[in-house]
Amino acid sequence: MIDQGTARAGDGPLTDIELRELLAQARAQDDQRLVRLVTSYLMLRRVTADVVAGIEAREGGASVARNPLLLRARQLSSRSSPSEAP
């Protein structure tokens, strides 16, 4: 678990563009471990977004907004940068 007290500005989730660039770089350098890490992160982020969306659909968006863990999961699974979010 990451200590949130040591988080710096810019330590937020990577955008889709940044992930595509990192994945392309890892493939160009034939860094299979980094390719696996990035694809695993993408899968985890996608699953997390689906779970949060399922909870929102079943229990309503207010239930996610009231739960700090679900709210943080939604932020971390976002595919756009915070400045691009609605």
Biopython code that builds the backbone (N, CA, C, O; Angstrom):
import numpy as np
from Bio.PDB.StructureBuilder import StructureBuilder

atoms = [
    (1, "MET", "N", (0.841, -1.176, 0.000)),
    (1, "MET", "CA", (0.000, 0.000, 0.000)),
    (1, "MET", "C", (0.886, 1.238, 0.000)),
    (1, "MET", "O", (1.901, 1.279, 0.694)),
    (2, "ILE", "N", (0.510, 2.229, -0.763)),
    (2, "ILE", "CA", (1.284, 3.449, -0.871)),
    (2, "ILE", "C", (0.861, 4.413, 0.217)),
    (2, "ILE", "O", (-0.331, 4.621, 0.439)),
    (3, "ASP", "N", (1.833, 5.001, 0.895)),
    (3, "ASP", "CA", (1.570, 6.000, 1.915)),
    (3, "ASP", "C", (1.120, 7.274, 1.220)),
    (3, "ASP", "O", (1.911, 7.913, 0.526)),
    (4, "GLN", "N", (-0.133, 7.647, 1.396)),
    (4, "GLN", "CA", (-0.668, 8.823, 0.719)),
    (4, "GLN", "C", (0.023, 10.102, 1.161)),
    (4, "GLN", "O", (-0.015, 11.100, 0.441)),
    (5, "GLY", "N", (0.663, 10.093, 2.345)),
    (5, "GLY", "CA", (1.381, 11.260, 2.823)),
    (5, "GLY", "C", (2.626, 11.549, 2.005)),
    (5, "GLY", "O", (3.115, 12.679, 2.007)),
    (6, "THR", "N", (3.147, 10.551, 1.307)),
    (6, "THR", "CA", (4.356, 10.753, 0.503)),
    (6, "THR", "C", (4.036, 10.989, -0.963)),
    (6, "THR", "O", (4.948, 11.190, -1.766)),
    (7, "ALA", "N", (2.756, 10.968, -1.330)),
    (7, "ALA", "CA", (2.370, 11.193, -2.721)),
    (7, "ALA", "C", (2.685, 12.633, -3.116)),
    (7, "ALA", "O", (2.482, 13.567, -2.341)),
    (8, "ARG", "N", (3.181, 12.787, -4.332)),
    (8, "ARG", "CA", (3.512, 14.106, -4.856)),
    (8, "ARG", "C", (2.533, 14.465, -5.958)),
    (8, "ARG", "O", (1.828, 13.606, -6.489)),
    (9, "ALA", "N", (2.500, 15.738, -6.293)),
    (9, "ALA", "CA", (1.689, 16.172, -7.430)),
    (9, "ALA", "C", (2.197, 15.436, -8.665)),
    (9, "ALA", "O", (3.407, 15.313, -8.856)),
    (10, "GLY", "N", (1.312, 14.958, -9.482)),
    (10, "GLY", "CA", (1.712, 14.210, -10.667)),
    (10, "GLY", "C", (1.832, 12.720, -10.427)),
    (10, "GLY", "O", (2.165, 11.971, -11.346)),
    (11, "ASP", "N", (1.567, 12.275, -9.205)),
    (11, "ASP", "CA", (1.628, 10.848, -8.881)),
    (11, "ASP", "C", (0.295, 10.153, -9.135)),
    (11, "ASP", "O", (0.124, 8.993, -8.760)),
    (12, "GLY", "N", (-0.634, 10.833, -9.756)),
    (12, "GLY", "CA", (-1.946, 10.255, -9.999)),
    (12, "GLY", "C", (-1.903, 9.183, -11.067)),
    (12, "GLY", "O", (-0.834, 8.862, -11.586)),
    (13, "PRO", "N", (-3.066, 8.624, -11.399)),
    (13, "PRO", "CA", (-3.104, 7.567, -12.412)),
    (13, "PRO", "C", (-2.662, 8.088, -13.774)),
    (13, "PRO", "O", (-2.878, 9.250, -14.116)),
    (14, "LEU", "N", (-2.046, 7.209, -14.533)),
    (14, "LEU", "CA", (-1.615, 7.555, -15.881)),
    (14, "LEU", "C", (-2.823, 7.636, -16.807)),
    (14, "LEU", "O", (-3.795, 6.895, -16.653)),
    (15, "THR", "N", (-2.743, 8.540, -17.762)),
    (15, "THR", "CA", (-3.818, 8.647, -18.747)),
    (15, "THR", "C", (-3.654, 7.530, -19.777)),
    (15, "THR", "O", (-2.616, 6.870, -19.828)),
    (16, "ASP", "N", (-4.673, 7.326, -20.586)),
    (16, "ASP", "CA", (-4.588, 6.338, -21.666)),
    (16, "ASP", "C", (-3.438, 6.660, -22.611)),
    (16, "ASP", "O", (-2.733, 5.759, -23.066)),
    (17, "ILE", "N", (-3.251, 7.925, -22.903)),
    (17, "ILE", "CA", (-2.174, 8.328, -23.809)),
    (17, "ILE", "C", (-0.822, 7.958, -23.212)),
    (17, "ILE", "O", (0.035, 7.404, -23.900)),
    (18, "GLU", "N", (-0.635, 8.265, -21.931)),
    (18, "GLU", "CA", (0.631, 7.931, -21.269)),
    (18, "GLU", "C", (0.860, 6.421, -21.243)),
    (18, "GLU", "O", (1.984, 5.959, -21.441)),
    (19, "LEU", "N", (-0.195, 5.659, -21.000)),
    (19, "LEU", "CA", (-0.060, 4.203, -20.969)),
    (19, "LEU", "C", (0.282, 3.645, -22.344)),
    (19, "LEU", "O", (1.106, 2.738, -22.460)),
    (20, "ARG", "N", (-0.347, 4.183, -23.383)),
    (20, "ARG", "CA", (-0.025, 3.728, -24.745)),
    (20, "ARG", "C", (1.426, 4.038, -25.084)),
    (20, "ARG", "O", (2.115, 3.219, -25.691)),
    (21, "GLU", "N", (1.890, 5.228, -24.688)),
    (21, "GLU", "CA", (3.287, 5.600, -24.931)),
    (21, "GLU", "C", (4.238, 4.680, -24.173)),
    (21, "GLU", "O", (5.243, 4.230, -24.724)),
    (22, "LEU", "N", (3.923, 4.400, -22.914)),
    (22, "LEU", "CA", (4.768, 3.519, -22.106)),
    (22, "LEU", "C", (4.789, 2.106, -22.673)),
    (22, "LEU", "O", (5.841, 1.469, -22.722)),
    (23, "LEU", "N", (3.635, 1.619, -23.099)),
    (23, "LEU", "CA", (3.553, 0.282, -23.679)),
    (23, "LEU", "C", (4.340, 0.211, -24.990)),
    (23, "LEU", "O", (5.042, -0.769, -25.240)),
    (24, "ALA", "N", (4.226, 1.239, -25.821)),
    (24, "ALA", "CA", (4.985, 1.266, -27.080)),
    (24, "ALA", "C", (6.484, 1.297, -26.801)),
    (24, "ALA", "O", (7.262, 0.625, -27.478)),
    (25, "GLN", "N", (6.878, 2.066, -25.817)),
    (25, "GLN", "CA", (8.294, 2.143, -25.448)),
    (25, "GLN", "C", (8.789, 0.791, -24.939)),
    (25, "GLN", "O", (9.874, 0.344, -25.313)),
    (26, "ALA", "N", (8.002, 0.143, -24.092)),
    (26, "ALA", "CA", (8.393, -1.159, -23.552)),
    (26, "ALA", "C", (8.512, -2.194, -24.669)),
    (26, "ALA", "O", (9.431, -3.013, -24.663)),
    (27, "ARG", "N", (7.590, -2.159, -25.622)),
    (27, "ARG", "CA", (7.657, -3.101, -26.748)),
    (27, "ARG", "C", (8.854, -2.808, -27.634)),
    (27, "ARG", "O", (9.521, -3.729, -28.106)),
    (28, "ALA", "N", (9.134, -1.516, -27.865)),
    (28, "ALA", "CA", (10.274, -1.141, -28.702)),
    (28, "ALA", "C", (11.586, -1.586, -28.063)),
    (28, "ALA", "O", (12.531, -1.935, -28.770)),
    (29, "GLN", "N", (11.653, -1.576, -26.749)),
    (29, "GLN", "CA", (12.860, -1.985, -26.032)),
    (29, "GLN", "C", (12.838, -3.470, -25.678)),
    (29, "GLN", "O", (13.745, -3.975, -25.016)),
    (30, "ASP", "N", (11.792, -4.161, -26.127)),
    (30, "ASP", "CA", (11.614, -5.585, -25.845)),
    (30, "ASP", "C", (11.693, -5.876, -24.345)),
    (30, "ASP", "O", (12.313, -6.846, -23.909)),
    (31, "ASP", "N", (11.037, -4.994, -23.567)),
    (31, "ASP", "CA", (10.987, -5.145, -22.107)),
    (31, "ASP", "C", (9.684, -5.871, -21.748)),
    (31, "ASP", "O", (8.668, -5.241, -21.453)),
    (32, "GLN", "N", (9.737, -7.201, -21.780)),
    (32, "GLN", "CA", (8.534, -8.001, -21.563)),
    (32, "GLN", "C", (7.936, -7.830, -20.171)),
    (32, "GLN", "O", (6.718, -7.902, -20.003)),
    (33, "ARG", "N", (8.777, -7.606, -19.189)),
    (33, "ARG", "CA", (8.256, -7.399, -17.831)),
    (33, "ARG", "C", (7.435, -6.115, -17.754)),
    (33, "ARG", "O", (6.378, -6.091, -17.124)),
    (34, "LEU", "N", (7.914, -5.053, -18.391)),
    (34, "LEU", "CA", (7.167, -3.799, -18.387)),
    (34, "LEU", "C", (5.892, -3.934, -19.219)),
    (34, "LEU", "O", (4.854, -3.386, -18.849)),
    (35, "VAL", "N", (5.958, -4.647, -20.327)),
    (35, "VAL", "CA", (4.750, -4.899, -21.130)),
    (35, "VAL", "C", (3.711, -5.613, -20.275)),
    (35, "VAL", "O", (2.541, -5.231, -20.263)),
    (36, "ARG", "N", (4.141, -6.649, -19.560)),
    (36, "ARG", "CA", (3.215, -7.389, -18.688)),
    (36, "ARG", "C", (2.665, -6.511, -17.577)),
    (36, "ARG", "O", (1.485, -6.608, -17.240)),
    (37, "LEU", "N", (3.502, -5.656, -17.001)),
    (37, "LEU", "CA", (3.063, -4.771, -15.925)),
    (37, "LEU", "C", (2.010, -3.788, -16.428)),
    (37, "LEU", "O", (0.978, -3.602, -15.785)),
    (38, "VAL", "N", (2.263, -3.166, -17.561)),
    (38, "VAL", "CA", (1.318, -2.192, -18.105)),
    (38, "VAL", "C", (0.010, -2.866, -18.482)),
    (38, "VAL", "O", (-1.061, -2.347, -18.170)),
    (39, "THR", "N", (0.078, -4.013, -19.146)),
    (39, "THR", "CA", (-1.170, -4.695, -19.522)),
    (39, "THR", "C", (-1.930, -5.187, -18.288)),
    (39, "THR", "O", (-3.161, -5.177, -18.279)),
    (40, "SER", "N", (-1.218, -5.613, -17.260)),
    (40, "SER", "CA", (-1.885, -6.013, -16.012)),
    (40, "SER", "C", (-2.571, -4.822, -15.359)),
    (40, "SER", "O", (-3.692, -4.940, -14.863)),
    (41, "TYR", "N", (-1.895, -3.672, -15.359)),
    (41, "TYR", "CA", (-2.479, -2.457, -14.801)),
    (41, "TYR", "C", (-3.741, -2.065, -15.568)),
    (41, "TYR", "O", (-4.755, -1.704, -14.971)),
    (42, "LEU", "N", (-3.666, -2.141, -16.889)),
    (42, "LEU", "CA", (-4.837, -1.809, -17.698)),
    (42, "LEU", "C", (-6.013, -2.727, -17.392)),
    (42, "LEU", "O", (-7.155, -2.278, -17.291)),
    (43, "MET", "N", (-5.723, -4.015, -17.246)),
    (43, "MET", "CA", (-6.786, -4.968, -16.934)),
    (43, "MET", "C", (-7.389, -4.669, -15.561)),
    (43, "MET", "O", (-8.610, -4.667, -15.407)),
    (44, "LEU", "N", (-6.548, -4.419, -14.574)),
    (44, "LEU", "CA", (-7.033, -4.108, -13.227)),
    (44, "LEU", "C", (-7.862, -2.831, -13.234)),
    (44, "LEU", "O", (-8.907, -2.761, -12.587)),
    (45, "ARG", "N", (-7.402, -1.836, -13.956)),
    (45, "ARG", "CA", (-8.142, -0.573, -14.021)),
    (45, "ARG", "C", (-9.497, -0.772, -14.696)),
    (45, "ARG", "O", (-10.501, -0.209, -14.259)),
    (46, "ARG", "N", (-9.523, -1.572, -15.760)),
    (46, "ARG", "CA", (-10.778, -1.844, -16.466)),
    (46, "ARG", "C", (-11.765, -2.598, -15.578)),
    (46, "ARG", "O", (-12.950, -2.270, -15.539)),
    (47, "VAL", "N", (-11.268, -3.612, -14.864)),
    (47, "VAL", "CA", (-12.130, -4.391, -13.966)),
    (47, "VAL", "C", (-12.658, -3.505, -12.845)),
    (47, "VAL", "O", (-13.836, -3.572, -12.496)),
    (48, "THR", "N", (-11.784, -2.674, -12.281)),
    (48, "THR", "CA", (-12.203, -1.770, -11.211)),
    (48, "THR", "C", (-13.292, -0.817, -11.696)),
    (48, "THR", "O", (-14.284, -0.596, -11.000)),
    (49, "ALA", "N", (-13.108, -0.257, -12.880)),
    (49, "ALA", "CA", (-14.115, 0.650, -13.443)),
    (49, "ALA", "C", (-15.444, -0.081, -13.651)),
    (49, "ALA", "O", (-16.508, 0.482, -13.396)),
    (50, "ASP", "N", (-15.385, -1.326, -14.111)),
    (50, "ASP", "CA", (-16.606, -2.112, -14.316)),
    (50, "ASP", "C", (-17.311, -2.405, -12.997)),
    (50, "ASP", "O", (-18.539, -2.344, -12.920)),
    (51, "VAL", "N", (-16.546, -2.719, -11.967)),
    (51, "VAL", "CA", (-17.140, -2.998, -10.651)),
    (51, "VAL", "C", (-17.819, -1.748, -10.096)),
    (51, "VAL", "O", (-18.949, -1.813, -9.612)),
    (52, "VAL", "N", (-17.131, -0.618, -10.167)),
    (52, "VAL", "CA", (-17.710, 0.631, -9.667)),
    (52, "VAL", "C", (-18.965, 0.979, -10.465)),
    (52, "VAL", "O", (-19.965, 1.397, -9.881)),
    (53, "ALA", "N", (-18.931, 0.813, -11.794)),
    (53, "ALA", "CA", (-20.106, 1.090, -12.620)),
    (53, "ALA", "C", (-21.255, 0.154, -12.265)),
    (53, "ALA", "O", (-22.414, 0.570, -12.252)),
    (54, "GLY", "N", (-20.942, -1.106, -11.976)),
    (54, "GLY", "CA", (-21.980, -2.055, -11.564)),
    (54, "GLY", "C", (-22.620, -1.658, -10.248)),
    (54, "GLY", "O", (-23.837, -1.755, -10.090)),
    (55, "ILE", "N", (-21.815, -1.217, -9.312)),
    (55, "ILE", "CA", (-22.360, -0.764, -8.022)),
    (55, "ILE", "C", (-23.220, 0.476, -8.226)),
    (55, "ILE", "O", (-24.290, 0.597, -7.630)),
    (56, "GLU", "N", (-22.753, 1.400, -9.072)),
    (56, "GLU", "CA", (-23.547, 2.602, -9.360)),
    (56, "GLU", "C", (-24.884, 2.238, -9.990)),
    (56, "GLU", "O", (-25.915, 2.813, -9.639)),
    (57, "ALA", "N", (-24.874, 1.292, -10.914)),
    (57, "ALA", "CA", (-26.112, 0.889, -11.587)),
    (57, "ALA", "C", (-27.064, 0.190, -10.622)),
    (57, "ALA", "O", (-28.276, 0.401, -10.675)),
    (58, "ARG", "N", (-26.515, -0.636, -9.746)),
    (58, "ARG", "CA", (-27.347, -1.401, -8.821)),
    (58, "ARG", "C", (-27.836, -0.562, -7.647)),
    (58, "ARG", "O", (-29.006, -0.638, -7.273)),
    (59, "GLU", "N", (-26.947, 0.236, -7.068)),
    (59, "GLU", "CA", (-27.286, 0.948, -5.834)),
    (59, "GLU", "C", (-27.396, 2.457, -6.004)),
    (59, "GLU", "O", (-27.796, 3.157, -5.074)),
    (60, "GLY", "N", (-27.050, 2.957, -7.167)),
    (60, "GLY", "CA", (-27.116, 4.390, -7.419)),
    (60, "GLY", "C", (-25.777, 5.072, -7.215)),
    (60, "GLY", "O", (-24.936, 4.621, -6.437)),
    (61, "GLY", "N", (-25.605, 6.153, -7.922)),
    (61, "GLY", "CA", (-24.358, 6.894, -7.857)),
    (61, "GLY", "C", (-24.074, 7.472, -6.490)),
    (61, "GLY", "O", (-22.913, 7.651, -6.122)),
    (62, "ALA", "N", (-25.113, 7.766, -5.734)),
    (62, "ALA", "CA", (-24.919, 8.342, -4.403)),
    (62, "ALA", "C", (-24.201, 7.371, -3.477)),
    (62, "ALA", "O", (-23.462, 7.795, -2.588)),
    (63, "SER", "N", (-24.413, 6.072, -3.675)),
    (63, "SER", "CA", (-23.744, 5.091, -2.821)),
    (63, "SER", "C", (-22.236, 5.109, -3.057)),
    (63, "SER", "O", (-21.460, 4.893, -2.125)),
    (64, "VAL", "N", (-21.823, 5.363, -4.277)),
    (64, "VAL", "CA", (-20.395, 5.466, -4.578)),
    (64, "VAL", "C", (-19.848, 6.774, -4.012)),
    (64, "VAL", "O", (-18.759, 6.800, -3.439)),
    (65, "ALA", "N", (-20.604, 7.854, -4.173)),
    (65, "ALA", "CA", (-20.162, 9.158, -3.686)),
    (65, "ALA", "C", (-20.012, 9.173, -2.163)),
    (65, "ALA", "O", (-19.178, 9.912, -1.640)),
    (66, "ARG", "N", (-20.793, 8.379, -1.452)),
    (66, "ARG", "CA", (-20.720, 8.326, 0.014)),
    (66, "ARG", "C", (-19.600, 7.435, 0.516)),
    (66, "ARG", "O", (-19.212, 7.530, 1.681)),
    (67, "ASN", "N", (-19.078, 6.580, -0.332)),
    (67, "ASN", "CA", (-18.067, 5.624, 0.104)),
    (67, "ASN", "C", (-16.685, 6.069, -0.388)),
    (67, "ASN", "O", (-16.417, 6.026, -1.589)),
    (68, "PRO", "N", (-15.809, 6.495, 0.521)),
    (68, "PRO", "CA", (-14.498, 7.001, 0.107)),
    (68, "PRO", "C", (-13.678, 5.980, -0.693)),
    (68, "PRO", "O", (-12.962, 6.362, -1.618)),
    (69, "LEU", "N", (-13.771, 4.700, -0.355)),
    (69, "LEU", "CA", (-13.012, 3.687, -1.090)),
    (69, "LEU", "C", (-13.508, 3.539, -2.528)),
    (69, "LEU", "O", (-12.708, 3.437, -3.458)),
    (70, "LEU", "N", (-14.816, 3.529, -2.704)),
    (70, "LEU", "CA", (-15.365, 3.417, -4.059)),
    (70, "LEU", "C", (-15.098, 4.685, -4.863)),
    (70, "LEU", "O", (-14.831, 4.622, -6.064)),
    (71, "LEU", "N", (-15.171, 5.823, -4.203)),
    (71, "LEU", "CA", (-14.891, 7.083, -4.877)),
    (71, "LEU", "C", (-13.436, 7.124, -5.341)),
    (71, "LEU", "O", (-13.151, 7.550, -6.460)),
    (72, "ARG", "N", (-12.521, 6.682, -4.488)),
    (72, "ARG", "CA", (-11.097, 6.638, -4.853)),
    (72, "ARG", "C", (-10.861, 5.618, -5.975)),
    (72, "ARG", "O", (-10.073, 5.868, -6.887)),
    (73, "ALA", "N", (-11.546, 4.470, -5.904)),
    (73, "ALA", "CA", (-11.411, 3.463, -6.963)),
    (73, "ALA", "C", (-11.879, 4.030, -8.297)),
    (73, "ALA", "O", (-11.269, 3.769, -9.334)),
    (74, "ARG", "N", (-12.960, 4.806, -8.272)),
    (74, "ARG", "CA", (-13.442, 5.415, -9.516)),
    (74, "ARG", "C", (-12.426, 6.411, -10.058)),
    (74, "ARG", "O", (-12.195, 6.466, -11.266)),
    (75, "GLN", "N", (-11.814, 7.201, -9.171)),
    (75, "GLN", "CA", (-10.796, 8.164, -9.611)),
    (75, "GLN", "C", (-9.587, 7.450, -10.197)),
    (75, "GLN", "O", (-9.075, 7.854, -11.241)),
    (76, "LEU", "N", (-9.129, 6.400, -9.541)),
    (76, "LEU", "CA", (-7.936, 5.692, -9.996)),
    (76, "LEU", "C", (-8.171, 4.913, -11.285)),
    (76, "LEU", "O", (-7.241, 4.684, -12.058)),
    (77, "SER", "N", (-9.421, 4.507, -11.514)),
    (77, "SER", "CA", (-9.701, 3.728, -12.716)),
    (77, "SER", "C", (-10.098, 4.615, -13.897)),
    (77, "SER", "O", (-10.399, 4.121, -14.983)),
    (78, "SER", "N", (-10.094, 5.908, -13.672)),
    (78, "SER", "CA", (-10.415, 6.839, -14.738)),
    (78, "SER", "C", (-9.400, 6.735, -15.866)),
    (78, "SER", "O", (-8.205, 6.583, -15.614)),
    (79, "ARG", "N", (-9.859, 6.816, -17.086)),
    (79, "ARG", "CA", (-8.961, 6.679, -18.225)),
    (79, "ARG", "C", (-8.442, 8.020, -18.720)),
    (79, "ARG", "O", (-7.590, 8.057, -19.607)),
    (80, "SER", "N", (-8.932, 9.113, -18.171)),
    (80, "SER", "CA", (-8.443, 10.417, -18.607)),
    (80, "SER", "C", (-7.727, 11.094, -17.447)),
    (80, "SER", "O", (-7.857, 10.678, -16.296)),
    (81, "SER", "N", (-6.989, 12.113, -17.754)),
    (81, "SER", "CA", (-6.285, 12.822, -16.696)),
    (81, "SER", "C", (-7.297, 13.647, -15.914)),
    (81, "SER", "O", (-8.372, 13.940, -16.439)),
    (82, "PRO", "N", (-6.991, 14.036, -14.667)),
    (82, "PRO", "CA", (-7.922, 14.813, -13.865)),
    (82, "PRO", "C", (-8.372, 16.099, -14.566)),
    (82, "PRO", "O", (-9.515, 16.520, -14.384)),
    (83, "SER", "N", (-7.512, 16.726, -15.354)),
    (83, "SER", "CA", (-7.909, 17.952, -16.045)),
    (83, "SER", "C", (-8.875, 17.668, -17.195)),
    (83, "SER", "O", (-9.557, 18.576, -17.669)),
    (84, "GLU", "N", (-8.936, 16.407, -17.647)),
    (84, "GLU", "CA", (-9.853, 16.056, -18.749)),
    (84, "GLU", "C", (-11.171, 15.525, -18.229)),
    (84, "GLU", "O", (-12.122, 15.371, -18.996)),
    (85, "ALA", "N", (-11.244, 15.242, -16.936)),
    (85, "ALA", "CA", (-12.457, 14.656, -16.368)),
    (85, "ALA", "C", (-13.569, 15.695, -16.353)),
    (85, "ALA", "O", (-13.303, 16.888, -16.206)),
    (86, "PRO", "N", (-14.841, 15.241, -16.507)),
    (86, "PRO", "CA", (-15.955, 16.185, -16.511)),
    (86, "PRO", "C", (-16.163, 16.820, -15.168)),
    (86, "PRO", "O", (-17.066, 17.641, -15.007)),
]
sb = StructureBuilder()
sb.init_structure("model")
sb.init_model(0)
sb.init_chain("A")
sb.init_seg("    ")
for serial, (resi, resn, name, xyz) in enumerate(atoms, 1):
    if name == "N":
        sb.init_residue(resn, " ", resi, " ")
    sb.init_atom(name, np.array(xyz, "f"), 0.0, 1.0, " ", f" {name:<3s}", serial, name[0])
structure = sb.get_structure()
